[in-house]
Amino acid sequence: MEQNKIFCDAGRRVIEAEAAALVALGQSLDDSFAAAVQMLLDVRGRVILSGMGKSGHIARKIAATFASTGTPAHFVHPAEASHGDLGMLTPGDVVIVLSNSGETPELADLVAYTRRFGISLIGVASRPNSTLLTQSDIALVLPQLGEACGTGVVPTISTTMTLALGDALAIALMEHRKFTPENFRDVHPGGKLGARLSTVANLMHTGAELPIVAADTPMGDVLLAISQRGFGVAGIVADDGTLTGVITDGDLRRHMQGLLDHTAGEVMTRNPTTVKSGALAERAVAIMNERKITCLFAVDDAGKVAGILHIHDCLRAGVV
């Protein structure tokens, strides 16, 4: 038990040190951070991230975060850059180089290349007078707080701050660009996240699959349309394509006597529940659960029928 306490105390000490470092980092943000965001907003090409060792791992993650939130970015390894990958950089790019000391030898060729060809450079390091930061167009200085290991040799606090700084840049860019969940889904189509961000338009049935009829359609033809489409429902549309009503099993039961003597407009339920085609599929599922229905017509901003969504479509896509 005593050993367990020692282990937990060590873990808490590291986490508390890194949490304090993040607070200090947040307080240190100044006009240089704002200038970096503006430079990244104005970039005509891509954002190139680079770093060596642990900084390289952080750079890869930041590049991935940028790319997934609307800022085209990729990682270039500094050693590979010196052997031909410098050709990946163009004058329209912005290069972000990470190095806690700012003196990492492997970065020299990359930094020199940006200076030679006028490529914008943002440096991230903890030493303001380091080679990297003095050569950079914009210098982002990390607070000098040592490392959580106590010896100053294991990148911990420094990498945590660098990662958080990358997240801060990415989210600032994302918010300024008004990057929506729908935009996010475009680059995250797979897995549970992709399913959560699926829109109604991604899953709905359209065109010839739609069980729609006009208000003056005889009920015999309406029953045929319901049977052929297999949704158990029919939508009644006006001449301009707007949805004016729906016919469900409940409507059929209520008009069972003399059903075939009626038209769709006489049997339908008016002002049906709908969902916008651009809404998240999760929203459609919530509506269906709340209303205890299995189908939902999707409409565009003008109220015209765009498609129909069945609860099974959502379940197959992993939207629950």
Secondary structure, 3 states (H helix, E strand, C coil): CHHHHHHHHHHHHHHHHHHHHHHHHHHHCCHHHHHHHHHHHHCCCCEEEEECCHHHHHHHHHHHHHHHCCCCEEECCHHHHCCCHHHHCCCCCEEEEECCCCCCHHHHHHHHHHHHCCCEEEEEECCCCCHHHHHCCEEEECCCCCCCCCCCCCCCHHHHHHHHHHHHHHHHHHHHCCCCHHHHHHCCCCHHHHHHCCEHHHHCECHHHCCEEECCCEHHHHHHHHHHHCCCCEEEECCCCEEEEEECHHHHHHCCCCHHHCEHHHHCEECCCEEECCCEHHHHHHHHHHHCCCEEEEECCCCEEEEEEEHHHHHHCCCC
